[in-house]
């Protein structure tokens, strides 16, 4: 299976179109309710498309199959006691067996095969083969950034989540708990320290997100037979992203 594919399949194109429509619906609805007329919105869209097409250097956008599944596998490998060694670090795992990459994928409820998962994680430097049939997790985060291209996943997922959360109420019918947004930033940081900060933020946020994942897993609704009055479940969570902007 090709992990990185610059060209979309027809099924992927349909998925992108559907998600793009949902994203644009939230953004356009937000702008329209803020006071812009339909005519002004159409004109701004036209000008935006024109400006985007006129850019001299544009990075290609490629699609990474199963990017989220790869991240889920890494996260579970890092924190599930079943897959930690006596020192509390991710254990070296064989491909198959009761305590293996295959069982790890099963616990993640993923659809990747062990071979495809290892190919994906190896491609991005997260695992390496040690011994005859053992694999070691060597990188705690999946980095999809590249100098020559941008990745569709997880960037588009982030945009969709951000637009959805900022335009719809969370929680109960009365809007509680509501939307919250926290930002820690400073406009007077030496650019040479930007990489150092992002690395620091990634390490600290990873521990925080593992706590969030543990809480969500502990409170996950267990499968049961449908019955009258079944509660409609919601997707809830927390997303973090880094900021690095130029200021004159």
GROMACS elastic network, one bead per residue, 0.5 to 0.9 nm:
[ bonds ]
;  ai    aj funct       b0    kb
    1   116     6  0.69803   500
    1   119     6  0.89209   500
    2     5     6  0.65422   500
    2    64     6  0.89612   500
    2    65     6  0.80600   500
    3    63     6  0.84982   500
    3    64     6  0.59330   500
    3    65     6  0.55040   500
    3    66     6  0.80306   500
    3    67     6  0.89967   500
    3   116     6  0.81520   500
    3   119     6  0.77961   500
    3   120     6  0.63025   500
    3   123     6  0.84880   500
    4    62     6  0.70803   500
    4    63     6  0.60649   500
    4    65     6  0.65503   500
    4   120     6  0.89532   500
    5     8     6  0.69392   500
    5    62     6  0.62216   500
    5    63     6  0.55335   500
    5    64     6  0.65109   500
    5    65     6  0.77409   500
    6    60     6  0.81400   500
    6    61     6  0.71771   500
    6    63     6  0.60287   500
    6    64     6  0.85680   500
    7    62     6  0.73309   500
    7    63     6  0.76319   500
    8    11     6  0.78669   500
    8    12     6  0.56449   500
    8    13     6  0.60316   500
    8    62     6  0.85419   500
    8    63     6  0.73385   500
    9    12     6  0.51305   500
    9    13     6  0.62274   500
    9    14     6  0.87474   500
   10    13     6  0.50028   500
   10    14     6  0.63136   500
   10    15     6  0.86957   500
   11    14     6  0.52071   500
   11    15     6  0.63520   500
   11    16     6  0.87421   500
   12    16     6  0.60987   500
   12    17     6  0.85270   500
   13    16     6  0.50835   500
   13    17     6  0.60891   500
   13    18     6  0.85776   500
   14    17     6  0.51298   500
   14    18     6  0.61834   500
   14    19     6  0.86398   500
   15    18     6  0.51877   500
   15    19     6  0.61650   500
   15    20     6  0.84312   500
   16    19     6  0.51677   500
   16    20     6  0.58393   500
   16    21     6  0.84482   500
   17    20     6  0.50592   500
   17    21     6  0.61500   500
   17    22     6  0.87106   500
   18    21     6  0.52273   500
   18    22     6  0.64607   500
   18    23     6  0.88125   500
   19    22     6  0.50268   500
   19    23     6  0.61435   500
   19    24     6  0.85716   500
   19   156     6  0.87131   500
   19   157     6  0.89086   500
   19   160     6  0.75967   500
   20    23     6  0.50246   500
   20    24     6  0.60116   500
   20    25     6  0.83262   500
   20   156     6  0.87312   500
   20   160     6  0.82290   500
   21    24     6  0.52143   500
   21    25     6  0.59247   500
   21    26     6  0.86919   500
   22    25     6  0.50771   500
   22    26     6  0.64311   500
   22    27     6  0.88077   500
   22   160     6  0.76302   500
   22   164     6  0.85609   500
   23    26     6  0.53979   500
   23    27     6  0.63541   500
   23    28     6  0.85859   500
   23   159     6  0.74432   500
   23   160     6  0.53339   500
   23   161     6  0.85900   500
   23   163     6  0.64835   500
   23   164     6  0.74348   500
   24    27     6  0.50458   500
   24    28     6  0.57375   500
   24    29     6  0.81113   500
   24   160     6  0.89033   500
   24   163     6  0.86222   500
   25    28     6  0.53023   500
   25    29     6  0.58480   500
   25    30     6  0.84236   500
   26    29     6  0.51550   500
   26    30     6  0.60935   500
   26    31     6  0.87301   500
   26   160     6  0.86230   500
   26   163     6  0.59460   500
   26   164     6  0.63028   500
   26   166     6  0.86472   500
   26   167     6  0.63888   500
   26   168     6  0.87388   500
   27    30     6  0.51013   500
   27    31     6  0.62917   500
   27    32     6  0.85640   500
   27   163     6  0.63164   500
   27   164     6  0.85392   500
   27   167     6  0.79842   500
   28    31     6  0.51432   500
   28    32     6  0.59452   500
   28    33     6  0.85184   500
   28    41     6  0.76503   500
   29    32     6  0.50973   500
   29    33     6  0.61124   500
   29    34     6  0.85016   500
   29   167     6  0.81375   500
   30    33     6  0.54111   500
   30    34     6  0.62726   500
   30   163     6  0.88282   500
   30   166     6  0.86290   500
   30   167     6  0.64654   500
   31    34     6  0.50059   500
   31    35     6  0.68147   500
   31    36     6  0.61223   500
   31    37     6  0.88182   500
   31    41     6  0.78939   500
   32    35     6  0.55478   500
   32    37     6  0.62898   500
   32    38     6  0.72296   500
   32    41     6  0.75425   500
   33    36     6  0.71097   500
   33    37     6  0.88948   500
   36    39     6  0.81325   500
   36    40     6  0.60285   500
   36    41     6  0.64252   500
   37    40     6  0.51599   500
   37    41     6  0.62279   500
   37    42     6  0.86714   500
   38    41     6  0.51078   500
   38    42     6  0.61824   500
   38    43     6  0.86338   500
   39    42     6  0.52051   500
   39    43     6  0.62287   500
   39    44     6  0.86615   500
   40    43     6  0.51138   500
   40    44     6  0.61230   500
   40    45     6  0.85899   500
   41    44     6  0.51232   500
   41    45     6  0.61430   500
   41    46     6  0.85859   500
   42    45     6  0.51394   500
   42    46     6  0.62156   500
   42    47     6  0.87351   500
   43    46     6  0.50483   500
   43    47     6  0.62190   500
   43    48     6  0.85228   500
   44    47     6  0.51083   500
   44    48     6  0.59587   500
   44    49     6  0.85407   500
   45    48     6  0.50435   500
   45    49     6  0.61487   500
   45    50     6  0.85583   500
   46    49     6  0.53017   500
   46    50     6  0.62803   500
   46    51     6  0.87819   500
   47    51     6  0.61567   500
   47    52     6  0.85715   500
   48    51     6  0.51490   500
   48    52     6  0.60965   500
   48    53     6  0.85674   500
   49    52     6  0.51385   500
   49    53     6  0.61448   500
   49    54     6  0.86440   500
   50    53     6  0.52392   500
   50    54     6  0.62713   500
   51    54     6  0.51314   500
   51    55     6  0.66400   500
   52    55     6  0.56382   500
   52    58     6  0.87953   500
   53    56     6  0.84163   500
   53    58     6  0.88958   500
   54    57     6  0.89496   500
   55    58     6  0.65280   500
   58   149     6  0.86806   500
   59   147     6  0.85220   500
   59   148     6  0.62055   500
   59   150     6  0.61796   500
   60   148     6  0.72990   500
   60   150     6  0.61265   500
   60   151     6  0.84146   500
   61   149     6  0.57508   500
   61   151     6  0.55170   500
   61   152     6  0.59787   500
   62   149     6  0.68614   500
   62   150     6  0.63616   500
   62   151     6  0.51815   500
   62   152     6  0.58504   500
   62   153     6  0.84181   500
   63    67     6  0.88771   500
   63   150     6  0.88040   500
   63   151     6  0.59764   500
   63   152     6  0.52644   500
   63   153     6  0.64466   500
   64    67     6  0.57605   500
   64   144     6  0.87571   500
   64   151     6  0.69430   500
   64   152     6  0.71926   500
   64   153     6  0.63112   500
   64   154     6  0.87846   500
   65    68     6  0.85554   500
   65    69     6  0.89014   500
   65   120     6  0.87074   500
   65   153     6  0.82893   500
   66    69     6  0.51855   500
   66    70     6  0.63699   500
   66    71     6  0.88961   500
   66   111     6  0.89622   500
   66   112     6  0.78445   500
   66   117     6  0.88141   500
   66   120     6  0.84882   500
   66   153     6  0.86924   500
   67    70     6  0.52109   500
   67    71     6  0.65269   500
   67    72     6  0.88302   500
   67   120     6  0.83216   500
   67   142     6  0.87844   500
   67   144     6  0.87185   500
   67   153     6  0.64237   500
   67   154     6  0.70642   500
   68    71     6  0.51108   500
   68    72     6  0.61968   500
   68    73     6  0.87069   500
   68   153     6  0.78658   500
   68   154     6  0.72712   500
   69    73     6  0.62469   500
   69    74     6  0.87516   500
   69   105     6  0.87028   500
   69   108     6  0.80905   500
   69   110     6  0.63403   500
   69   111     6  0.81685   500
   69   112     6  0.76920   500
   69   117     6  0.83676   500
   70    73     6  0.52420   500
   70    74     6  0.64242   500
   70    75     6  0.87368   500
   70   112     6  0.88310   500
   70   117     6  0.67371   500
   70   120     6  0.69881   500
   70   121     6  0.66533   500
   70   142     6  0.77806   500
   71    74     6  0.51878   500
   71    75     6  0.61395   500
   71    76     6  0.86535   500
   71   121     6  0.88930   500
   71   141     6  0.75299   500
   71   142     6  0.62642   500
   72    75     6  0.51287   500
   72    76     6  0.61619   500
   72    77     6  0.85045   500
   72   105     6  0.87723   500
   72   108     6  0.67124   500
   72   110     6  0.84927   500
   73    76     6  0.53018   500
   73    77     6  0.60659   500
   73    78     6  0.86293   500
   73   101     6  0.88495   500
   73   104     6  0.70305   500
   73   105     6  0.64152   500
   73   107     6  0.89659   500
   73   108     6  0.65175   500
   73   110     6  0.83614   500
   73   117     6  0.83558   500
   74    77     6  0.51263   500
   74    78     6  0.62590   500
   74    79     6  0.89842   500
   74   121     6  0.83799   500
   74   126     6  0.78761   500
   74   137     6  0.77172   500
   74   139     6  0.85198   500
   74   140     6  0.68073   500
   74   141     6  0.73285   500
   74   142     6  0.78756   500
   75    78     6  0.52236   500
   75    79     6  0.65838   500
   75    80     6  0.84161   500
   75   140     6  0.76788   500
   75   141     6  0.81706   500
   75   206     6  0.88583   500
   75   210     6  0.74097   500
   75   213     6  0.89017   500
   76    79     6  0.53772   500
   76    80     6  0.54074   500
   76    83     6  0.81089   500
   76   104     6  0.76267   500
   76   107     6  0.84921   500
   76   108     6  0.72872   500
   76   210     6  0.88174   500
   77    80     6  0.59946   500
   77    81     6  0.85942   500
   77    82     6  0.85863   500
   77    83     6  0.58387   500
   77    84     6  0.73666   500
   77    89     6  0.89968   500
   77    90     6  0.59517   500
   77    91     6  0.80800   500
   77   104     6  0.72850   500
   77   137     6  0.78395   500
   78    81     6  0.85955   500
   78    83     6  0.76748   500
   78    84     6  0.73018   500
   78    88     6  0.89409   500
   78    89     6  0.70277   500
   78    90     6  0.54553   500
   78    91     6  0.88900   500
   78   137     6  0.83473   500
   78   140     6  0.73476   500
   78   210     6  0.87940   500
   79    82     6  0.86266   500
   79    83     6  0.76878   500
   79    84     6  0.72750   500
   79    88     6  0.85066   500
   79    89     6  0.82793   500
   79    90     6  0.76756   500
   79   210     6  0.72580   500
   79   214     6  0.87619   500
   80    83     6  0.56473   500
   80    84     6  0.66639   500
   80    90     6  0.85968   500
   81    84     6  0.51088   500
   81    85     6  0.80466   500
   81    88     6  0.76651   500
   81    90     6  0.87585   500
   82    85     6  0.84503   500
   82    99     6  0.76080   500
   82   104     6  0.89139   500
   83    89     6  0.83997   500
   83    90     6  0.59925   500
   83    91     6  0.56747   500
   83    92     6  0.83194   500
   83    93     6  0.79536   500
   83    99     6  0.72220   500
   83   100     6  0.81446   500
   83   104     6  0.77881   500
   84    87     6  0.75752   500
   84    88     6  0.53050   500
   84    89     6  0.51453   500
   84    92     6  0.85215   500
   85    88     6  0.53253   500
   85    89     6  0.55282   500
   85    90     6  0.60855   500
   85    92     6  0.81423   500
   86    89     6  0.74884   500
   86    91     6  0.85235   500
   87    90     6  0.87245   500
   88    91     6  0.83756   500
   90    93     6  0.87609   500
   90   136     6  0.76952   500
   90   137     6  0.66169   500
   90   138     6  0.89542   500
   91   135     6  0.86926   500
   91   136     6  0.70125   500
   91   137     6  0.78640   500
   92   100     6  0.85900   500
   92   130     6  0.80305   500
   92   134     6  0.58960   500
   92   135     6  0.53429   500
   92   137     6  0.72492   500
   93    96     6  0.83779   500
   93    99     6  0.70451   500
   93   101     6  0.60553   500
   93   133     6  0.80733   500
   93   134     6  0.52022   500
   93   135     6  0.52227   500
   93   136     6  0.66981   500
   93   137     6  0.89017   500
   94    97     6  0.70596   500
   94    99     6  0.76878   500
   94   100     6  0.50368   500
   94   101     6  0.62909   500
   94   102     6  0.84521   500
   94   132     6  0.89644   500
   94   133     6  0.53726   500
   94   135     6  0.61234   500
   95    99     6  0.89964   500
   95   100     6  0.55242   500
   95   101     6  0.50022   500
   95   102     6  0.60865   500
   95   103     6  0.88417   500
   95   114     6  0.64088   500
   95   115     6  0.79713   500
   95   118     6  0.86154   500
   95   133     6  0.66674   500
   95   134     6  0.69059   500
   95   135     6  0.74438   500
   96    99     6  0.76184   500
   96   100     6  0.52390   500
   96   101     6  0.63457   500
   96   102     6  0.54439   500
   96   103     6  0.74119   500
   96   114     6  0.78249   500
   97   100     6  0.52733   500
   97   101     6  0.80901   500
   97   102     6  0.71104   500
   97   103     6  0.70546   500
   98   102     6  0.82485   500
   98   103     6  0.62302   500
   99   102     6  0.78987   500
   99   103     6  0.59246   500
   99   104     6  0.73446   500
  100   103     6  0.52046   500
  100   104     6  0.61117   500
  100   105     6  0.86461   500
  100   134     6  0.89809   500
  101   105     6  0.62318   500
  101   106     6  0.86410   500
  101   114     6  0.61166   500
  101   117     6  0.83852   500
  101   118     6  0.82262   500
  101   135     6  0.81764   500
  102   105     6  0.52505   500
  102   106     6  0.63362   500
  102   107     6  0.88107   500
  102   113     6  0.72111   500
  102   114     6  0.52710   500
  102   115     6  0.89439   500
  103   107     6  0.62016   500
  103   108     6  0.86408   500
  103   114     6  0.89583   500
  104   107     6  0.51293   500
  104   108     6  0.63531   500
  104   109     6  0.87441   500
  104   110     6  0.89891   500
  105   108     6  0.50003   500
  105   109     6  0.63120   500
  105   110     6  0.54647   500
  105   111     6  0.76184   500
  105   112     6  0.72036   500
  105   113     6  0.78141   500
  105   114     6  0.73890   500
  105   117     6  0.82030   500
  106   110     6  0.60408   500
  106   111     6  0.79764   500
  107   110     6  0.76653   500
  108   111     6  0.89143   500
  110   113     6  0.84479   500
  112   115     6  0.80100   500
  112   116     6  0.59858   500
  112   117     6  0.58261   500
  113   116     6  0.52388   500
  113   117     6  0.60686   500
  113   118     6  0.85199   500
  114   117     6  0.51294   500
  114   118     6  0.60580   500
  114   119     6  0.84830   500
  115   118     6  0.52752   500
  115   119     6  0.61288   500
  115   120     6  0.87033   500
  116   120     6  0.61685   500
  116   121     6  0.86022   500
  117   120     6  0.51801   500
  117   121     6  0.61316   500
  117   122     6  0.83760   500
  118   121     6  0.51093   500
  118   122     6  0.57509   500
  118   123     6  0.82996   500
  118   127     6  0.73401   500
  118   128     6  0.86986   500
  118   135     6  0.84903   500
  119   122     6  0.51406   500
  119   123     6  0.60203   500
  119   124     6  0.88319   500
  120   123     6  0.51817   500
  120   124     6  0.66506   500
  120   125     6  0.87936   500
  120   126     6  0.86967   500
  121   124     6  0.54295   500
  121   125     6  0.62050   500
  121   126     6  0.50746   500
  121   127     6  0.57088   500
  121   128     6  0.84971   500
  121   137     6  0.88450   500
  121   142     6  0.80724   500
  122   126     6  0.57786   500
  122   127     6  0.51515   500
  122   128     6  0.62610   500
  122   129     6  0.87316   500
  123   126     6  0.77366   500
  123   127     6  0.85446   500
  124   127     6  0.81663   500
  124   142     6  0.67752   500
  124   143     6  0.69428   500
  124   144     6  0.74768   500
  125   128     6  0.72999   500
  125   137     6  0.89183   500
  125   138     6  0.74865   500
  125   139     6  0.67639   500
  125   142     6  0.81492   500
  125   143     6  0.87898   500
  126   136     6  0.83591   500
  126   137     6  0.57676   500
  126   138     6  0.53950   500
  126   140     6  0.69941   500
  126   141     6  0.73817   500
  126   142     6  0.68316   500
  127   135     6  0.64303   500
  127   136     6  0.53416   500
  127   138     6  0.54100   500
  127   139     6  0.69478   500
  128   134     6  0.86079   500
  128   135     6  0.56917   500
  128   136     6  0.54806   500
  128   137     6  0.68314   500
  128   138     6  0.70189   500
  129   132     6  0.78466   500
  129   133     6  0.72952   500
  129   134     6  0.58491   500
  129   136     6  0.63033   500
  130   133     6  0.71327   500
  130   134     6  0.52224   500
  130   135     6  0.56048   500
  130   136     6  0.65807   500
  131   134     6  0.55717   500
  131   135     6  0.79624   500
  137   140     6  0.74177   500
  139   142     6  0.74588   500
  140   203     6  0.87294   500
  140   206     6  0.84415   500
  141   202     6  0.82513   500
  141   203     6  0.88448   500
  141   206     6  0.81806   500
  143   146     6  0.85768   500
  144   150     6  0.81728   500
  144   151     6  0.66000   500
  144   153     6  0.83625   500
  144   154     6  0.83632   500
  145   148     6  0.89574   500
  145   149     6  0.77472   500
  145   150     6  0.66428   500
  145   151     6  0.70119   500
  146   149     6  0.56100   500
  146   150     6  0.65581   500
  146   151     6  0.81292   500
  147   150     6  0.80139   500
  150   153     6  0.88861   500
  150   155     6  0.85490   500
  151   154     6  0.70217   500
  151   155     6  0.66822   500
  151   156     6  0.85884   500
  152   155     6  0.55127   500
  152   156     6  0.56904   500
  152   157     6  0.82644   500
  153   156     6  0.58282   500
  153   157     6  0.65006   500
  153   158     6  0.85198   500
  154   157     6  0.51923   500
  154   158     6  0.62645   500
  154   159     6  0.88513   500
  155   158     6  0.51631   500
  155   159     6  0.64035   500
  155   160     6  0.87967   500
  156   159     6  0.50495   500
  156   160     6  0.61994   500
  156   161     6  0.85854   500
  157   160     6  0.51477   500
  157   161     6  0.61219   500
  157   162     6  0.85233   500
  158   161     6  0.51593   500
  158   162     6  0.60238   500
  158   163     6  0.85381   500
  158   239     6  0.79611   500
  158   241     6  0.87934   500
  159   162     6  0.51578   500
  159   163     6  0.60947   500
  159   164     6  0.84558   500
  160   163     6  0.52557   500
  160   164     6  0.59904   500
  160   165     6  0.85033   500
  161   164     6  0.51021   500
  161   165     6  0.59673   500
  161   166     6  0.84677   500
  161   239     6  0.85353   500
  162   165     6  0.53281   500
  162   166     6  0.61275   500
  162   167     6  0.86424   500
  162   239     6  0.87473   500
  163   166     6  0.53741   500
  163   167     6  0.62620   500
  163   168     6  0.86332   500
  164   167     6  0.54442   500
  164   168     6  0.60608   500
  165   168     6  0.54854   500
  165   169     6  0.71620   500
  165   170     6  0.74497   500
  165   179     6  0.73659   500
  166   169     6  0.78369   500
  166   179     6  0.72793   500
  168   179     6  0.85677   500
  169   172     6  0.84115   500
  169   173     6  0.83951   500
  169   174     6  0.88126   500
  169   175     6  0.57261   500
  169   176     6  0.83314   500
  169   177     6  0.87074   500
  169   178     6  0.62855   500
  169   179     6  0.67450   500
  170   173     6  0.83432   500
  170   175     6  0.60616   500
  170   176     6  0.69829   500
  170   177     6  0.64766   500
  170   178     6  0.53458   500
  170   179     6  0.63138   500
  170   236     6  0.87426   500
  171   174     6  0.79555   500
  171   175     6  0.58619   500
  171   176     6  0.54084   500
  171   177     6  0.52189   500
  171   178     6  0.64272   500
  171   179     6  0.87902   500
  171   236     6  0.89979   500
  172   175     6  0.54028   500
  172   176     6  0.55524   500
  172   177     6  0.70169   500
  172   178     6  0.86053   500
  173   176     6  0.74894   500
  174   177     6  0.85762   500
  174   178     6  0.89903   500
  175   178     6  0.53978   500
  175   179     6  0.85249   500
  176   179     6  0.84854   500
  177   180     6  0.86331   500
  185   243     6  0.77706   500
  186   189     6  0.65326   500
  187   245     6  0.84922   500
  187   246     6  0.85785   500
  187   247     6  0.70022   500
  188   247     6  0.84868   500
  189   192     6  0.83359   500
  189   193     6  0.69311   500
  189   194     6  0.73101   500
  190   193     6  0.55174   500
  190   194     6  0.69927   500
  191   194     6  0.51430   500
  191   195     6  0.79774   500
  191   244     6  0.89570   500
  191   246     6  0.87473   500
  192   195     6  0.69504   500
  192   196     6  0.78576   500
  193   196     6  0.50816   500
  193   197     6  0.61678   500
  193   198     6  0.87074   500
  194   197     6  0.51423   500
  194   198     6  0.62233   500
  194   199     6  0.86519   500
  194   244     6  0.71549   500
  195   198     6  0.51489   500
  195   199     6  0.61838   500
  195   200     6  0.85711   500
  196   199     6  0.52735   500
  196   200     6  0.62225   500
  196   201     6  0.86578   500
  197   201     6  0.60196   500
  197   202     6  0.85146   500
  198   202     6  0.60456   500
  198   203     6  0.86498   500
  198   242     6  0.67051   500
  198   243     6  0.83183   500
  198   244     6  0.86127   500
  199   202     6  0.51318   500
  199   203     6  0.63475   500
  199   204     6  0.87550   500
  200   203     6  0.53763   500
  200   204     6  0.63312   500
  200   205     6  0.85447   500
  201   204     6  0.52358   500
  201   205     6  0.58247   500
  201   206     6  0.83296   500
  201   242     6  0.77307   500
  202   205     6  0.52018   500
  202   206     6  0.59632   500
  202   207     6  0.88783   500
  202   242     6  0.83237   500
  203   206     6  0.52928   500
  203   207     6  0.68891   500
  204   207     6  0.55878   500
  204   208     6  0.66106   500
  204   209     6  0.88943   500
  205   209     6  0.59981   500
  205   210     6  0.85100   500
  205   240     6  0.76353   500
  206   209     6  0.51353   500
  206   210     6  0.62103   500
  206   211     6  0.87790   500
  207   210     6  0.51834   500
  207   211     6  0.65519   500
  207   212     6  0.89106   500
  208   211     6  0.52138   500
  208   212     6  0.64987   500
  208   213     6  0.88216   500
  209   213     6  0.61063   500
  209   214     6  0.85452   500
  209   238     6  0.79022   500
  209   239     6  0.85333   500
  209   240     6  0.86636   500
  210   214     6  0.61296   500
  210   215     6  0.86601   500
  211   214     6  0.51170   500
  211   215     6  0.63391   500
  211   216     6  0.86922   500
  212   215     6  0.52191   500
  212   216     6  0.62085   500
  212   217     6  0.86102   500
  212   237     6  0.76502   500
  212   238     6  0.76543   500
  213   216     6  0.50671   500
  213   217     6  0.60248   500
  213   218     6  0.85130   500
  213   237     6  0.84196   500
  214   217     6  0.51614   500
  214   218     6  0.61404   500
  214   219     6  0.86626   500
  215   218     6  0.51574   500
  215   219     6  0.62525   500
  215   220     6  0.85721   500
  216   219     6  0.51707   500
  216   220     6  0.59092   500
  216   236     6  0.84837   500
  216   237     6  0.78747   500
  217   220     6  0.51378   500
  217   221     6  0.88250   500
  218   221     6  0.88221   500
  219   222     6  0.88140   500
  221   224     6  0.87605   500
  221   233     6  0.81188   500
  224   227     6  0.86929   500
  226   229     6  0.87085   500
  226   230     6  0.64922   500
  227   230     6  0.57338   500
